[in-house]
Amino acid sequence: MSNRVLRRQRPMVALCVGFALSVGGMLPVAAVAAPTQASMVALPDFTPIVKQFGPAVVNISTTETKTAHGAGSPFPPNSPLNQFFAPFFGAPGQPGSDQGADAAPGQKYQVQSLGSGFIVSPDGYIVTAAHVVKGAQKIIVSLTNHHQYKAHLVGLSTRMDVALLKIDANNLPTVQVGDSSKLEVGQWVLAVGSPFGFENSVTQGVVSATARPLPDDPYIPFIQTDVPINPGNSGGPLFNMRGQVIGINDQIYTNSGGYMGLSFSIPINVAMDAVKQLKLHQKVHFGWLGVMIQDVSMDLAKSFHMKEPIGALVSQVVPDGPAAKAGLRPGDVIVSFDGHAIYNSGQLPPMVGALPAGFKAKLGIIRDGKPMTLNVVVESLPGDMDKTPDNTGTPGVQTQRGEIRRLHIEVGPLTAEARRQLDINTGVLVLGVAPGVAAEAGIRPGDVILQVAQQPVNNVSTLQKLVASLPAGQPVPVLLRRGGGSFYIVLSLPR
């Protein structure tokens, strides 16, 4: 069964039950004061929406060939889906896959999953989530009238998690596509799908937040709701009270594999823009600046001479990318883009991603505590940007070493090969970390120190001089390269 899950620490749940007592026992019901003021809002009736548009919601069954790694569930052992769905995938003594439980390591076997979708045109185009159908060798679509069709995958975008299917049918019922930009927090919404395989189930709730960024999907400004969503709901529609689809149910925060009160849907405006490109067999476009960014913490704000922790801190600039051409550099803090204020790093990617290549925008930044404006031209995200460089091993280091006693670390220069692999022209390699301020700040062996106090670190001697000059008790930004990415931490030396 398909549904994306983001695992988080199990929350504490408290159930509060209250009742009133009189001297003689329980207070009679008639004695409880009832409010006389009329309700500000009426409870919604979803019946008309379900009757009119329910037939346009479909169930999607997929068959995928997997390679056995041993008996039991194909989900990783640490996945919340593993404990939940092991019985469905042939765990010993349980029903499930005909081959999964008995397949020897390396042997191929089939896994069936369930998801949801909705019809957007009478001639058989169906929208769903990409993770519902990705990798499937066979896709079967079932309608509410029990008719089944073999579906063809027109295209999908993994980054946007949107897929377009086509079945050979005509005169099909369709949904109405709404405008997700008009959605407001507190509005009632309705989800229809197949949770745990229970077809055409209806659940309701309210919009909890809009434009909610998630760490693994930076280009999607999610709609957050409290609508109960479970595995099998993925790809199904989220309706507003006008009966219009304003989102695609996509993922949940969970520690159990099931609904825990936080559900996230892809805004339909974002999804349908991708669908238009998929229908034309085009690659889905994303606007690109060519930067790596992070949130500004209070300590980072102090270290960059900012009055408050706002904006997106630039930790890495892609050479020859749009941001580099505009003059942006590590240590700059983006506080506005095209006239829109940027309060945190999560706001920027979906804002840029929705723009066409060639779009000209003004970047409001803070550099060395002073506001500046840069002109940038958005480019299209390169196809190879989905791949993260695999530089997790320790880069090569020359024999010359140095000790930075104030930080309790040992460092050494990078070899030319290491500089080439990491695509950097400066920096020193951390060889060892003893208990102290560096370890407490998160520095670890294998990190490359690129900057200290916004000054480039060219060699071991430069780093020793910079650290020796650092004032005690003041936050200092340190730029690190770890693996394929760069980020800032804050050091504060004891007095």
ABEGO torsion letter per residue (X at the ends): XBBBBBBBBBBBBBBBBBBBBBAAEBBBAAABBBBABBBABBBBBAAAAAAAAAAABBBBBBBBBBBBAEBEBABBAABAAAAAAAAAAGBBGBBEBAAAAABBBGBBBBBBBBBBBBBABAAGBBBBBAAAABGBABBBBBBAAGBBBBBBBAEBBAAAGBBBBBBBBBGBBBBBBBBAAABBBGBBBBBBBBBGGBBGBBBBBBBABBGBBBAABAABBBBBBABBBBBGABGBBBBBAAGBBABBBABBBBAAGBBAGBBBBBBAAAAAAAAAAAAAGBBBBBBBAGBBBBBBBAAAAAAAGBABBBEBBBABBBBGBAAAAAGBBBGBBBABBGGBBBABAAAAAAAAAABBBGBBBBBBBBBGGBBBBBBBBBBBBBAAAABBBBAABBBBBBABBBBBAAAGBBBBBBBAAAAAAAGBABEBBBABBBBEAAAAAGBBBGBBBABBGGBBBABAAAAAAAAAABBBGBBBBBBBBBEABBBBBBBBBBX
